[in-house]
Every structure is written in structure tokens, then in C-alpha cells.
């Protein structure tokens, strides 16, 4: 009976979607989709675009109430869609809407989640300082979410976390994490202290204590990752920490470095 009910709901959704295919997306909706590929459009509307099967599935799993409407290519109406406003359009029309070269036939127009001001509960805060590369920013967010972190803090000058490329790189982790932006590292540190985080670590490719021997690295601290181009900004009272590189290579990229720091935390809590 349970299987029958689930199948019936899926069938009903597909029928509803096919009915929507007889309608045209309104000019307002088409203009909105176009605007959401720009930072100005996302900021003005408070909305963003989520593309791809896995990203949209994560979005519907984490925050289905945020979805305004979904557009699917003919033949692609996944069973995870729970909204009733679904538009099915021909493939050649869908490809005109999407920003990806090889689209997976689905995009969702969604509201950005509200930032919570509740007290953070993570053992440490991962912070990004002016990380401008969408791939790095998104990969770091996805890795942090995989490690069980619920907060990601960053400074202005970083890429928009609701950029469509960041969402794809993060696999839509934006919708299940709390993202807080600050004007500077100083204002970020002030907010961290007010929430009980007392120690700050600046990641550095060449200087500082090894992350493997820095014992209080994840005990109510803030670990700050800088951009590849400019590194991390100075912060009074912060301690530098590094990843040992016996190969004497110049540096790792920001996403690689962040992954090592994040999973050293996982190793410690798992030991």
C-alpha cells in the first residue's frame, strides 16, 4: 500500500508537470531566470538558480519550501520534486535558459535561505577570507557539510555563495548550512568572540605550527582560509598554522588546503 501511494503521487506529479508543459513560462519568469545569473539580480530579488539533478535533489531534500518553480526538459521529471509548479519544455528551449554546457535537464528557481543569528554549535568555525573562485568556494562548502559542520563564515570580497557555479560546486550545500558574511576579519572575529570562540588560526602555506600538532586547533576556535592569490589577511592575536609539505612545493590551492584542515578535525573526533 505504501509503495502504491508513493507511486501514485509520483505519477500525479508527472501528469501535473505535463499539463504545465502546455503553458508557456511567462515573460516575467523568463526575465527572472536571466537576472538570477547575475549578482545584481540575485541581490535584488533574494533568489537564485539551482541547476542539475543532484543539486536540485539536495535542494528539495533540505529546503523544499524555498522553491518557487521548477523547469524540466522533456523526459526529465524526477520523483524528488514536491512543488506543484513544474514546467516541462523541449530540450532546445531548456538549453537557452541554462548556463551549463551539458545540462542535466532541470533547474529550480528558489529563494535564498534566511541567515540565522542563533548561537553556533560547531566545535570550530571555518571562515573564508576573500575566496573569489567559485569552484574553490563551493568545494570547501561541500566538504564542510560532509564533515558535519553547520556554519560557514566569510568576508566581503568573496564570491557570492549563491552564484550558480558555486551552488553546483557545493552540490547545493548552501541550503543546509548557515552562511554569515562580514565586512572584514576584524568584524568576523568580534562576532566569533561574542559567541564564545576565543582563538583564531590563520592558515599559511609556509609559516606556523603544523596543524597535526596544534592541539587546540578545533576547540572553540576559528580557522581562516585565505585566497590563493592573496593569502589570508592579518588579524591581531591570531596564530599561524600550516600544512607540512615535505616536497617543498609552493602551496596547495584553497580547496585542497581546506579539505585537509576539515578532515584533520574529522580524524580527531573519530579517534
Secondary structure, DSSP 4 states (H G I P E B T S, - for coil): -HHHHHHHHHHHHHHHHHHHTTS---HHHHHHHHHTTSHHHHHHHTEEEEESHHHHHHHHHHHGGGEEEEEEETT---TT---S-EEEE-HHHHHHH-S-SS--SEEEEEEPPPPP-SPP-SSEEEEEES---HHHHHHHHHHHHHTT--EEEEETTSPPTTSHHHHHHHTTGGGGSEEEEESSHHHHHHHHHHTT--EEEEE-SSSSEETTT-GGGGSSEEEEEEBTTTBPPP-TT-EEEE---TT--S---HHHHHHHHHHHHHHHHH-
